[in-house]
Amino acid sequence: MQRDPADDFLPKTLATRQTDSDRDHALERYIGTVLRQSRNRQGLTIAEIAGLAGLSPGMVSKIENGQVATSLDALARLTGALGLTLSQLFRDYDAPEGGAQLVRAGEGLEVVRRGTRRGHTYHLLTDPSRHHRAFEPFLITMDDAAEAFPTFQHEGTQFIYLLEGRIDYRHGKHVYELAAGDAFTFDARVPHGPERLRELPIRFLAVTVFDED
């Protein structure tokens, strides 16, 4: 049967509207997932990030769960509070699965970890907009011996490779002295963290590998 050109001007069918709706919801789910994982990566609660962004905790929760269409203003506030740019947020939305990532020297996202203030710098060495998390690699620098050290405890297996300096590192009840070139692997569910900075500055790679769901 010959196609009537007038069909181009007919209202969208229900099936077409549902397809558009699914596409919109996919974008909302993607945005929510990236924001939630970025917040979790930095150890922030919904209430804390809501306060930083000037939004209500209820709205942040809805955005993270893909339940609302987010305004550009709200997105700008949330990404700014998380240390992301809008371009980083959407970078992988249409990217194929398994795409390669390149983070150039000095361009890793600086992340503030709860309990750290002076003398601790964490640079994330993967693209923060990736929403499938299998591992987290950080370049960590410490240069202030007066800083109080936090204790960390989280899922996964952690690998540390000391690049520079000397440090005493606690894992559970044991303390290990690490020097440049030493590698240390441990269960991250056991409380761990720096115990003493022996030789400054200290730089090390810390890679956490998470169990597959």
Buried (B, 14 or more C-beta within 10 A) or exposed (E): EEEEEEEEEEEEEEEEEEEEEEEEEEBBBBBBBBBBBBBEBBBBEBEBBBBBBEBEBEBBBBBBEBBEEBEEEBBBBBBBBBBBBEEBBBBBEEBEEEEEEEBEEEEBBEBBBEBBEEBBBBBBBBBBBBBEBEEBBBBBBBBEEEBEBBEBEEEBBBBBBBBBBBBEBBBEEEEBEBEBEBEBEBEBEBEBBBBEBBEBEBBBBBBBBBEEE
